[in-house]
Amino acid sequence: MFTGIIEEIGKVKSIEPSGNGAGARIKIAAEKILSGTKEGDSVAVNGVCLTATFIGQDFFSADVMAETLRRSNLGSLSAGSPVNLERAMAADGRFGGHIVSGHIDGTGTIAKTEQEGNAVWVYIRADQAILRLIVQKGSIAIDGISLTVAKLEEARFAVSIIPHTGEETTLLSKKVGNKVNLENDIVGKYVQRLLGLAGASSGGHSSNITEEFLRERGF
């Protein structure tokens, strides 16, 4: 489990096809996150949970399966690409962001950026499957960064990036049209799943618990 608090920006040293060419092996230069990290440990790379298969003096390697390349922006990385890195949360660690599993739900596309005072608005287009699980002022992980949804529109949402977040992550280096990895708040996904099960168990009738019901009660 992760928290969405990025520990450092790493840099891709190489990404090469592996096995029958469907997957890839990625090598990432890093410093801070290597401390205490062992082979077999989990590392979130742009929000995607990967297993470190080799730890070098100033880098680590991980295998990326074909499904991960298809469902994330890792497939568009190349040597020199910056990536957000976070080690799995320690049991005695401080919970600074929100619950992030490292299993992304899909990708979105940077639609617009807009400066406002010391902050930058970032607008992201996403599929309805992702947007329907987003609530205003709720949490979302963008390339592994724990952020608060500040605006929610029909086909996109927006977050406001303060200077510290801009400096410590890769988000503001993205250009319009670039893809970002998105992971919805896990609480919303469980609620959606339970509502579906409630409808199925009642012979196909919809549950009395609706999205409006939950919203009115602060969920």
URLIN-V999324 format. One record per pair of residues at least 12 apart in sequence whose ideal C-beta (glycine too) atoms are under 10 Angstrom apart, sorted by the first residue. I is the first residue (numbers start at 1). J is the second residue. Records with the same first field share a line. If there is no record, write none. Layout:
I: J  J
This chain:
1: 42  44  49  88  89  91  95  99  100  101  102  186
2: 42  43  44  47  49  86  87  88  89  97  98  99  100  101  102  141  144  146  183
3: 44  86  88  89  93  94  95  96  97  98  99  100  141  144  146
4: 44  47  84  86  89  96  97  98  99  100  102  139  140  141  142  143  144  145  146  147  183
5: 86  89  93  94  95  96  97  98  100  144  145  146  165  168  169
6: 33  44  46  47  83  84  85  86  97  143  144  145  146  165  168  169  170  171
7: 30  31  32  33  35  43  44  84  85  86  87  168
8: 30  31  32  33  34  83  84  85  86  87  168  169
9: 30  32  82  83  84  85  167  168  169  170  173
10: 28  29  30  31  32  33  34  43  45  46  59  60  81  82  83  84  85  170
11: 28  29  30  59  79  80  81  82  83  85
12: 26  27  28  29  45  59  74  77  78  79  80  81  82  83
13: 26  27  28  29  30  56  58  59  60  61  79  80  81
14: 26  27  28  29  59  61  77  78  79  80
15: 27  28  64  69  74  75  76  77  78  79  81
16: 79
18: 63  64  65  66
19: 63  65  66
20: 66
21: 66
22: 65  66  67  69  70
23: 63  64  65  66  67  68  69
24: 62  63  64  65  66  68  69  74  75  77
25: 53  54  61  62  63  64
26: 45  50  53  60  61  62  63  64  69  74  77  81  83
27: 54  56  59  60  61  62  79
28: 43  45  50  52  56  58  59  60  61  62  77  81  82  83  85
29: 56  58  59  60  80  83
30: 43  45  52  55  56  58  59  60  83  85  87
31: 58  59  85
32: 85  87
33: 45  52  60  85  86  87
34: 52  55  56  57  58  59  60  85  87
35: 87
36: 87  90
37: 52  55  60  87  88
38: 52  55
39: 51  52  53  54  55  60  61
40: 52  53  55
41: 55  60  87  88
42: 62  86  87  88  89  102
43: 60  62  85  86  87  88  102
44: 83  84  85  86  87  88  89  100  101  102  104  141  143  144  181  183
45: 60  62  64  68  72  74  77  83  84  85  86  102  143  144  181
46: 72  73  74  77  81  82  83  84  85  86  104  141  142  143  144  145  169  170  179  180  181
47: 72  73  74  83  84  86  100  101  102  103  104  141  142  143  144  145  146  180  181  182  183
48: 62  64  68  69  71  72  73  74  83  84  102  103  104  143  144  181  183
49: 62  68  86  88  100  101  102  103  104  144  183
50: 62  63  64  65  68  74  102
51: 63  64
52: 87
60: 85
62: 74
64: 77
68: 103  104
70: 107
71: 103  104  105  106  107  181
72: 104  106  107  143  179  180  181  182
73: 104  107  108  143  174  178  179  180  181  182
74: 104  181
75: 179
76: 107  178  179
81: 170  173
82: 169  170  173
83: 143  144  169  170
84: 141  142  143  144  145  168  169  170  171  181
85: 144  170
86: 100  102  144  145  146
88: 102
96: 146
97: 139  141  144  145  146  147
98: 138  139  140  141  146  147  148  183  185  186  187
99: 139  141  146  183  185  186  187
100: 139  140  141  144  145  146  183  185  186
101: 141  183  184  186  189
102: 141  144  181  183
103: 183  186
104: 130  141  142  143  144  180  181  182  183  184
105: 126  127  129  130  133  140  141  181  182  183  184  189
106: 126  127  129  130  179  181  182  183  184
107: 124  126  127  130  143  178  179  180  181  182
108: 123  124  125  126  127  130  131  140  142  143  156  157  178  179  180  181  182
109: 123  124  125  126  156  174  176  177  178  179  180
110: 122  123  124  125  142  156  171  174  175  176  177  178  179  180
111: 123  124  125  126  153  155  156  157  158  176  177
112: 124  125  156  158  176
113: 158  161  171  172  174  175  176
114: 158  160
116: 160
117: 160  162
118: 161  162  163  166
119: 150  159  160  161  162  163  165  166
120: 159  160  161  162  163  165  166  171  172
121: 150  151  158  159  160  161
122: 142  147  150  157  158  159  160  161  166  171  172  174  180
123: 151  153  156  157  158  159  176
124: 140  142  149  156  157  158  159  171  174  179  180  182
125: 153  155  156  157  177
126: 140  155  156  157  180  182  184
127: 155  182
128: 154  155
129: 184
130: 157  182  183  184
131: 152  153  154  155  156  157  182  184
132: 184  188  192  211
133: 182  184  185  186  187  188  189  191  192
134: 149  152  157  182  184  185  188
135: 149  152  157  184  185  187  188  211  214  215  219
136: 148  149  150  151  152  157  158  215
137: 149  150  152
138: 152  157  184  185  187  188  219
139: 183  184  185  186  187  188
140: 157  159  182  183  184  185  188
141: 180  181  182  183  184  185  186
142: 157  159  161  169  171  174  180  181  182  183
143: 169  170  171  174  178  179  180  181  182  183
144: 169  170  171  180  181  183
145: 159  161  165  168  169  170  171  180  181
146: 165  183  185
147: 159  160  161  165  169  171
148: 160
149: 185
157: 182
159: 171
187: 219
188: 211  214  219
191: 209  211  214  219
192: 211
194: 207  209
195: 207  209  210  211  214
